[in-house]
Amino acid sequence: MPKKADSNCPVCGKPIQKDYRPFCSRGCKDRDLLNWLGDGYRIPGPQVSQTGVDSESEGG
């Protein structure tokens, strides 16, 4: 039997609302988007040197 999904908003912990799933409100939905757009969430990876970034942008 599959495990029941969490029924709380990942931003504030309040119960989710069907219209904004998996969030509780438009505000939390927008806050989550702003975190992604503003580097609030990061995916770990190897560190890139500034020199490596500059040479890639000049070569294309």
C-alpha positions, -999 to +999 in steps of 0.1 A: +000+000+000+015+034-010+024+058+018+000+087+022+015+120+010+021+148+035-009+171+038+010+202+051+024+231+032+061+228+027+066+266+033+046+272+065+033+238+077-004+247+075-029+222+059-028+223+021-056+236-001-067+218-032-064+248-054-028+255-044-015+220-039+011+213-025+008+247-008-018+262+015-023+295-003-012+317-032+012+335-009+031+303+000+031+293-036+046+326-046+071+325-018+083+292-030+088+305-065+107+335-053+130+312-033+138+293-065+143+325-085+164+343-059+188+314-051+170+306-018+171+269-029+204+255-042+213+221-057+247+210-045+273+204-071+310+210-078+323+245-074+330+263-106+359+288-108+352+323-121+378+317-148+359+286-160+327+306-163+343+335-182+360+312-207+328+293-214+308+325-222+336+339-245+339+307-265+303+304-277 
